[in-house]
Amino acid sequence: MIATGIDGLGQPALPPVASKMSTKFYAHSSDMVNFEALQGKRVGVVGAGASAMDNAATALEAGASRVDLFVRRAHLPDIDKFSGISNEGLIVGYVSLPDEIKWKIMRSGYEFPVPAPRDSVLRVFRHANAHMRLGSPIVDAREYADGLIVRTPHGEVELDYLIFATGFACALDKRPELRRLAPLVRLWEDSFTPAAGEDCAGLAALPDLADDFSFKAKSPEHAAELSRVYAFSFDATLSHGKLTSGAPGLTEAAQRLARGIVSSLLREDAKIILKQFEDYSRSELQGNEWSPEQVVTTAHTKETTP
């Protein structure tokens, strides 16, 4: 079972511009950032979600001279669509929805990303040296001796350090433990063709999981092997809904996983179980529950007068 959280089936997602930078000048938000070393530095943070706000706030609290948030959207996400439709029925029943509906729901998640908690945003902007650059994706970057110059559609900004809070990408072949299985796993791109204009590479790369969280196979010959591997991580979201990405659905998720594993084990041991059933011979009665005179061995007939 793979239960390793948000990056369980992939790796940190970095934009192409990161390839133009030395790792001494940038980190991903999942890295162990040395915030103490950012005291007095000009720090940039790419993103607008919870991890972006937390990294920005921590840099500010560590004494960064200035922190700039680079947000590609024209405004901060502020509506949590998933909270609006969260209910027990959807938690339990999402897995049985038509693939088309699942796709539309989760694709909307790309258009309406989960906003950062209000307290996290307040934690950042209580600092006067915190700044937000809206509509400002970083489109280019170059290094100089002591730092970076990044370019957005609105001009260039000098930074000493940059943190990418840009999430994770599902990439089974990048995981050492899954590299052999990756070519065998059926992905959503193998199972579902979205309507025109609804393509989404991030969703297409997710595994198309069975109802018990196990991998499905592209070819029937690998079905048995993959059915023993369970993806109980964030990347189960498209197949199962928001069960593995938040506390409200974890009870249902754990019970569904447990039922699936038990059912799988029983199917594999079906012949053994049948033989155990046929061979079982322990008597529940000991023979002393009645006295011999209480046993009628011949049919009782009513006497009649001739």
N, C-alpha and C positions, 0 to 999 in steps of 0.2 A: 504494500500500500504506500502510495506517495502522498504524504500529508505535510508538505513543506511550505505551505503558505502561498503568498502572492506570486512568488517567482518559482513555484514548484515544478513547472514544466518549461521553463525558459530561462531568460537572462535579463539583466537591466536593458532597457530600451534607450539608446542614445541617438540623437539626430546625426545626419551625415557630417554636419559641421564639426562635430567632436573629433573627427579624424584629422583635422587640421591643427589640433592642439596637443601639446605634451601633457602627459598625465600629472606632471608636477603643478599644472595650472588648473586642473579641473578634477571633479569627482562626481560620481552618481550619488543620489541621496541614500542609496542602500549601502554605500561604502562607510568605512570608519573614518569620518572626517576629523582631522585634528583642529577643532575650533579654537583652541588656545593660540594656535599659530596664526589665526586670522585677526588677532588684536591689532588695531590700527590699519587694517587692510580695506581695500575697496572690493566688496564681494558682490557677485551677481548670482541670482538664483533663477533658473528657468522653470516655469510652471506656476500653477495657481491653486493646486490642491492642498490637502492636509500636509503632505510631506514637504512641499515647497514652503508653506508657512512655518512649519516647525524648524526647518533648516535655516530659514531667514531669521527667525526669532532667536535661535541659538547663536547664530553668528553675531547678531546685534548685542545680545547679552554677554558675549565673550569679548566685546569691545571693538567690533569692526567699526571703521570710521564711517562707512556708508554701505548700505545694502540696496541693490536695485533688483526688483522682481521683473523679469521679462515674461509678459503674458501675450500669447499670440492672439487671443480673442480681444474683441473690442470692450468687453466688460468681464468682471469676475463671475464665474458660475455661482448662482445663488439659489437654484431650485433643485431639490433632491427628488427626482421623479420616482425613484424606487421607494422612498418613504411614503410617497403619496398613494402607491398601490400595494403597500405591504399589508398582507393579511394572512391568516392561517390557511385559508383556502388556496391562495396562490403558492404559499410555501409548500403545501402538500401536493397540489395538483399541477404545478407548472410543468413538471416532467412529462406530462401526458398531452400538453398543448401541441397543436400542429407546428411543424418546423418553421413554417412561414411566419407564424405569430411570434415564436421564440426569437427569430431573426429580427423582426421589426422592433420588438421590445428592447433587445440588447443593442441593436444598432442605434436606437434613440439614446442609449447610454453614452455613445460617442458624441452625440450632438448636445446632450445635456449632462456633462460629467458631474459627479458628486461634488458639491461645494465643500470647501474647507470649513471646519467648525468655526462659528463666530468667535469663540474665545481665542482660537488660534490666530485669527485675523487681527483681533484686538491686541494680542500679544506682540505682533509685529509693529503695528502702526501707532502704538503708544510711544515709539521711538521717533524723534523728529528727523533722524537721519535714515529713515526707511522711505523708499520711493518705489512707485509702481509704474511700469511702462506698458500701457495697454496697446494692443494692436502692434506688438513689437516682437515678432519671432526673430531669433538670431539667424541671419541668412549667410553670414560670412564671419571669419575670424582670422586674425594673424597674431603671431607672437612677437614680442620684442624682448629685450634683455631681462626685464623684471616683471613682465606681465602680459596681458592680452589687450588687444583692441578688437571689440566685437562690433559688427554692423547690423543694424536693423533697418526697416524701411524708413525710419525717421532719423537716421544718422549713426554716428559711431560713438562708442562708450569705452573708456579705458577701465580695465579691471585688474586686480591682482589675483583674483581667484574666482572660479565659476563652479556652481553646483547645479547639476542637471537633476531636477525632480520630475523626470519624464516617464516614470512608470516602468513597466516590464513588458516584454514580448514573449509570446509562446513560441518556443523553438526546441522541439523534442531532441533534435539531432545535436544540440549544443550541450545537452546534459549527459555527462559520462555514463550515468547509470541507465540511460535510455537509448544510448546511441545505436545499439544493435537492434532494438525494437522499433525505433523511429520510422524506418521505411515500411514497416508492416502495419502501422496504426492508421486507421481510417479517420481522416480529418473531415471537418465540415465542408471543405472545398471538394471533397470526394463524394459527399452525400447530398449536397443541396446547392441549387443554382438560384441565387436571389433574382428578384425582378430588376429590370433595367433601372439604373440609377441608385440601386441599393447595395452595390458592392461594398465590401469592407474587408480589407486584407487581414486586419487583426482578428476578426471573427472567423474568417475562412481558415486560419491557421490553427484554430482550436480543435481538440479531438472531439469526435462525435461519440459520446460515451453511451454505454448501455444504461439501463434503468438502475443498476446496482453500482454505478460509478466505474465499472470496468471498461477497459479499452475494447473497441470493436476492431475487427481486422479487415484490411482491404481484400484479402483472399481467404476463403473458407479454411484453407489448410493451416492457417495460423490462428484460427478462432479460439481453439482450446488453450493455447499458450497465453494469448493476450487476455483471456477471460479471467486469468488469475492475477492480473495487475490492475490495481484500483487507483484512479486519479482523484484523490480526495483533497484537491487544492483549488486555488482561485480559478484555474482554467476550466473547471467543471461548470462555470456559471451559465454558459450558453445552453448546455444540455440539461442542467438541473435547476437553474434559477439561482438566486442569491442565498444559497444554503451554506456554502463554504467560504463566504466572504463577509460574514457578519454574524454577531451573536444570536439574533432572533431566530435564525433557521438552523442552528447547530444541533438542536435536539432531534429534529426531523432528519437532518443529514446523517447523524450518527446512527439512528435507528434504521434508516434506509440502507446504510452501508452494512450494518450488522446483519440485517435480514438477508441481504444479497450474499454475503459471505457464507452464512449458514446454509442458505439454499444451494449455493454452489458446491459446498462440501457434501451435502446430502446427495446431490445429483451424481457426483463423482463416486460416492460410496453406495450407490443404489443397489448393486448386486450383493455387496457385503451385508447391507441392511436387510435385504430379502432373505438371505441365507440365515442371518441371525434370527429373523422372525420364524422361519421354518424350523430351525433347530431348537428354539426355546421350548423347554419342557418342564420347568419348575411348577409343581402343582400348588395351587393356592389353598387347597383343602387337604387335611391330614387323615381323614377317614374316621375320626372320632367325634364328628359334629352331630351324629345321630346314633341311636341304639339299633341293634339288629332287628328288634321286633317292629320298628317303625318302617321297615322296608317291606313293601308289598311286591312280591316277585311274580304273582299271577294276577290275571284280571279279576277284579271283584265283581261278582254277579249277584243280583238280588234274588233271594230264595222266593219261590212261588208255591202256593198251595195247589196240590193236584185236584 
